[in-house]
Structure formats: C-alpha cells, structure tokens
Amino acid sequence: MKNKNIDLEQDLWEEGSFMETLGTEDIKTKLRTFHMKHDEEMNYNCKKCNRKISAHNKDWHAELCDQCFNEKFHVDDA
C-alpha cells in the first residue's frame, strides 16, 4: 500500500511547482485576492513582460502574467 503523504510530498517538489513562504501579515493581505478572477483589478504589470495583470496574479503568480508564469513554472517536457 502506497503512503499518500509521501506521494503528496513528492508532488510538491516536482519541477514546475511554485511555492513561496508568507508571513502572517502577508497571508492576510493576499487572501483578499485568492478567489479573484484573472481579469479583476487589472492595476498591475507583469514583472517580466510588462503586460497588465490582475491583483490575483500579482499576489499568487509571482507578479507574472499567465503566459510568463506558465513559461517559467509549467514547462512541458515534451
């Protein structure tokens, strides 16, 4: 029988995973944008290509637009 905790831990460290450490105050601020859509509060710019991004992308996608985020963290191995 496989241990689900071991599988989950291995998945967390797979190539293409994105995680960051947040302090108590950071998480309180960022939780406001967690369930926002990718087209809400388009008041920010991608730090790589300067394209307009949402508050959600700023807080949860490393300040990157979807395209730049996917290129950096979801690289296809094919």
N, CA and C atoms as a LAMMPS dump frame, in Angstrom:
ITEM: TIMESTEP
0
ITEM: NUMBER OF ATOMS
234
ITEM: BOX BOUNDS ff ff ff
-5.0000000000000000e+02 5.0000000000000000e+02
-5.0000000000000000e+02 5.0000000000000000e+02
-5.0000000000000000e+02 5.0000000000000000e+02
ITEM: ATOMS id mol type element x y z
1 1 1 N 0.839 -1.185 0
2 1 2 C 0 0 0
3 1 3 C 0.881 1.244 0
4 2 1 N 0.573 2.189 -0.911
5 2 2 C 1.342 3.418 -1.018
6 2 3 C 0.933 4.411 0.05
7 3 1 N 1.902 5.148 0.561
8 3 2 C 1.636 6.175 1.553
9 3 3 C 1.285 7.476 0.828
10 4 1 N 0.033 7.961 1.016
11 4 2 C -0.426 9.168 0.321
12 4 3 C 0.387 10.394 0.709
13 5 1 N 0.87 10.467 1.947
14 5 2 C 1.66 11.616 2.381
15 5 3 C 2.972 11.704 1.62
16 6 1 N 3.594 10.56 1.358
17 6 2 C 4.848 10.551 0.602
18 6 3 C 4.592 11.014 -0.824
19 7 1 N 3.508 10.535 -1.459
20 7 2 C 3.168 10.958 -2.818
21 7 3 C 2.927 12.459 -2.871
22 8 1 N 2.184 12.998 -1.903
23 8 2 C 1.894 14.426 -1.861
24 8 3 C 3.18 15.229 -1.702
25 9 1 N 4.052 14.788 -0.826
26 9 2 C 5.322 15.499 -0.612
27 9 3 C 6.161 15.494 -1.876
28 10 1 N 6.21 14.376 -2.586
29 10 2 C 6.98 14.313 -3.83
30 10 3 C 6.383 15.233 -4.882
31 11 1 N 5.036 15.308 -4.959
32 11 2 C 4.374 16.193 -5.909
33 11 3 C 4.72 17.647 -5.637
34 12 1 N 4.841 18.02 -4.362
35 12 2 C 5.149 19.399 -4.017
36 12 3 C 6.493 19.846 -4.566
37 13 1 N 7.436 18.921 -4.692
38 13 2 C 8.785 19.28 -5.114
39 13 3 C 9.045 18.972 -6.577
40 14 1 N 8.005 18.58 -7.337
41 14 2 C 8.189 18.311 -8.746
42 14 3 C 8.584 19.576 -9.485
43 15 1 N 9.326 19.414 -10.571
44 15 2 C 9.698 20.555 -11.4
45 15 3 C 8.422 21.227 -11.892
46 16 1 N 8.412 22.539 -11.847
47 16 2 C 7.232 23.286 -12.28
48 16 3 C 6.334 23.691 -11.135
49 17 1 N 6.604 23.23 -9.93
50 17 2 C 5.81 23.641 -8.777
51 17 3 C 6.215 25.051 -8.364
52 18 1 N 5.247 25.802 -7.842
53 18 2 C 5.533 27.159 -7.387
54 18 3 C 5.029 27.305 -5.965
55 19 1 N 5.914 27.685 -5.055
56 19 2 C 5.55 27.924 -3.658
57 19 3 C 6.35 29.113 -3.159
58 20 1 N 5.784 29.805 -2.2
59 20 2 C 6.518 30.874 -1.546
60 20 3 C 6.116 30.911 -0.079
61 21 1 N 7.009 31.373 0.749
62 21 2 C 6.744 31.482 2.178
63 21 3 C 6.09 32.829 2.456
64 22 1 N 5.029 32.798 3.254
65 22 2 C 4.316 34.023 3.604
66 22 3 C 4.233 34.166 5.107
67 23 1 N 4.429 35.377 5.581
68 23 2 C 4.24 35.668 6.991
69 23 3 C 2.764 35.887 7.285
70 24 1 N 2.429 36.027 8.543
71 24 2 C 1.051 36.198 8.972
72 24 3 C 0.399 37.41 8.312
73 25 1 N 1.081 38.522 8.283
74 25 2 C 0.513 39.73 7.68
75 25 3 C 0.399 39.591 6.164
76 26 1 N 1.384 38.956 5.533
77 26 2 C 1.337 38.749 4.082
78 26 3 C 0.121 37.933 3.688
79 27 1 N -0.122 36.853 4.406
80 27 2 C -1.241 35.973 4.04
81 27 3 C -2.573 36.687 4.237
82 28 1 N -2.69 37.505 5.276
83 28 2 C -3.932 38.261 5.491
84 28 3 C -4.201 39.186 4.31
85 29 1 N -3.17 39.845 3.83
86 29 2 C -3.31 40.758 2.7
87 29 3 C -3.623 40 1.416
88 30 1 N -2.931 38.911 1.173
89 30 2 C -3.087 38.17 -0.08
90 30 3 C -4.379 37.362 -0.151
91 31 1 N -4.927 36.929 0.969
92 31 2 C -6.154 36.142 0.933
93 31 3 C -7.308 36.901 0.281
94 32 1 N -7.273 38.212 0.325
95 32 2 C -8.321 39.007 -0.313
96 32 3 C -8.405 38.714 -1.809
97 33 1 N -7.283 38.426 -2.444
98 33 2 C -7.263 38.227 -3.895
99 33 3 C -7.251 36.754 -4.313
100 34 1 N -7.268 35.841 -3.358
101 34 2 C -7.131 34.412 -3.678
102 34 3 C -8.206 33.921 -4.646
103 35 1 N -9.462 34.258 -4.411
104 35 2 C -10.561 33.768 -5.246
105 35 3 C -10.945 34.726 -6.366
106 36 1 N -10.157 35.77 -6.566
107 36 2 C -10.425 36.689 -7.673
108 36 3 C -10.136 36.009 -8.999
109 37 1 N -10.781 36.514 -10.032
110 37 2 C -10.534 36.016 -11.382
111 37 3 C -9.284 36.7 -11.937
112 38 1 N -8.801 36.177 -13.031
113 38 2 C -7.568 36.691 -13.633
114 38 3 C -7.794 37.986 -14.412
115 39 1 N -9.01 38.516 -14.373
116 39 2 C -9.263 39.786 -15.059
117 39 3 C -9.849 40.843 -14.111
118 40 1 N -9.736 40.613 -12.81
119 40 2 C -10.22 41.574 -11.824
120 40 3 C -9.062 42.431 -11.315
121 41 1 N -9.363 43.694 -11.087
122 41 2 C -8.371 44.655 -10.582
123 41 3 C -7.085 44.604 -11.41
124 42 1 N -7.226 44.929 -12.671
125 42 2 C -6.09 44.905 -13.605
126 42 3 C -5.239 46.168 -13.425
127 43 1 N -4.689 46.327 -12.24
128 43 2 C -3.958 47.549 -11.889
129 43 3 C -2.453 47.339 -11.772
130 44 1 N -1.958 46.228 -12.269
131 44 2 C -0.547 45.893 -12.078
132 44 3 C 0.059 45.464 -13.411
133 45 1 N 1.366 45.356 -13.449
134 45 2 C 2.059 44.932 -14.657
135 45 3 C 2.938 43.727 -14.358
136 46 1 N 3.027 42.835 -15.335
137 46 2 C 3.894 41.665 -15.247
138 46 3 C 5.333 42.138 -15.081
139 47 1 N 6.042 41.551 -14.131
140 47 2 C 7.421 41.994 -13.895
141 47 3 C 8.384 41.517 -14.98
142 48 1 N 7.923 40.609 -15.857
143 48 2 C 8.796 40.142 -16.933
144 48 3 C 8.51 40.861 -18.257
145 49 1 N 7.235 40.914 -18.659
146 49 2 C 6.908 41.461 -19.991
147 49 3 C 6.141 42.777 -19.939
148 50 1 N 5.762 43.211 -18.747
149 50 2 C 5.076 44.485 -18.527
150 50 3 C 3.607 44.487 -18.969
151 51 1 N 3.058 43.322 -19.333
152 51 2 C 1.647 43.202 -19.691
153 51 3 C 0.795 43.467 -18.443
154 52 1 N -0.414 44.023 -18.615
155 52 2 C -1.322 44.259 -17.492
156 52 3 C -1.691 42.924 -16.84
157 53 1 N -1.675 42.903 -15.497
158 53 2 C -2.066 41.699 -14.753
159 53 3 C -3.045 42.084 -13.646
160 54 1 N -3.735 41.078 -13.154
161 54 2 C -4.721 41.264 -12.089
162 54 3 C -4.067 41.254 -10.714
163 55 1 N -4.849 41.672 -9.73
164 55 2 C -4.381 41.606 -8.346
165 55 3 C -4.091 40.156 -7.955
166 56 1 N -4.893 39.208 -8.471
167 56 2 C -4.661 37.785 -8.187
168 56 3 C -3.285 37.352 -8.698
169 57 1 N -2.971 37.704 -9.931
170 57 2 C -1.671 37.322 -10.48
171 57 3 C -0.529 37.975 -9.708
172 58 1 N -0.729 39.224 -9.314
173 58 2 C 0.306 39.906 -8.538
174 58 3 C 0.583 39.147 -7.242
175 59 1 N -0.472 38.754 -6.558
176 59 2 C -0.31 38.112 -5.257
177 59 3 C -0.011 36.62 -5.32
178 60 1 N -0.524 35.911 -6.316
179 60 2 C -0.449 34.444 -6.303
180 60 3 C 0.341 33.842 -7.461
181 61 1 N 0.774 34.655 -8.406
182 61 2 C 1.503 34.132 -9.564
183 61 3 C 2.825 34.864 -9.758
184 62 1 N 3.471 35.172 -8.632
185 62 2 C 4.832 35.745 -8.648
186 62 3 C 4.919 37.043 -9.445
187 63 1 N 3.83 37.818 -9.452
188 63 2 C 3.778 39.091 -10.181
189 63 3 C 4.003 38.911 -11.675
190 64 1 N 3.553 37.768 -12.214
191 64 2 C 3.707 37.456 -13.634
192 64 3 C 2.338 37.299 -14.285
193 65 1 N 2.237 37.63 -15.576
194 65 2 C 1.022 37.334 -16.334
195 65 3 C 0.936 35.814 -16.479
196 66 1 N -0.221 35.324 -16.916
197 66 2 C -0.394 33.876 -17.039
198 66 3 C 0.63 33.266 -17.986
199 67 1 N 0.884 33.925 -19.101
200 67 2 C 1.827 33.385 -20.083
201 67 3 C 3.239 33.272 -19.501
202 68 1 N 3.731 34.325 -18.88
203 68 2 C 5.086 34.287 -18.308
204 68 3 C 5.169 33.308 -17.146
205 69 1 N 4.114 33.244 -16.328
206 69 2 C 4.077 32.299 -15.215
207 69 3 C 4.159 30.869 -15.739
208 70 1 N 3.342 30.554 -16.75
209 70 2 C 3.341 29.201 -17.303
210 70 3 C 4.661 28.852 -17.962
211 71 1 N 5.27 29.814 -18.65
212 71 2 C 6.58 29.557 -19.266
213 71 3 C 7.641 29.25 -18.217
214 72 1 N 7.54 29.905 -17.061
215 72 2 C 8.542 29.714 -16.022
216 72 3 C 8.283 28.472 -15.165
217 73 1 N 7.023 28.211 -14.824
218 73 2 C 6.733 27.167 -13.846
219 73 3 C 6.041 25.929 -14.399
220 74 1 N 5.533 25.98 -15.625
221 74 2 C 4.833 24.821 -16.192
222 74 3 C 5.418 24.472 -17.542
223 75 1 N 6.692 24.229 -17.564
224 75 2 C 7.397 23.911 -18.81
225 75 3 C 7.06 22.48 -19.211
226 76 1 N 6.614 22.322 -20.458
227 76 2 C 6.322 20.977 -20.967
228 76 3 C 7.636 20.235 -21.212
229 77 1 N 7.654 18.973 -20.835
230 77 2 C 8.84 18.15 -21.063
231 77 3 C 8.841 17.522 -22.452
232 78 1 N 7.724 17.664 -23.17
233 78 2 C 7.577 17.003 -24.481
234 78 3 C 8.401 17.664 -25.542
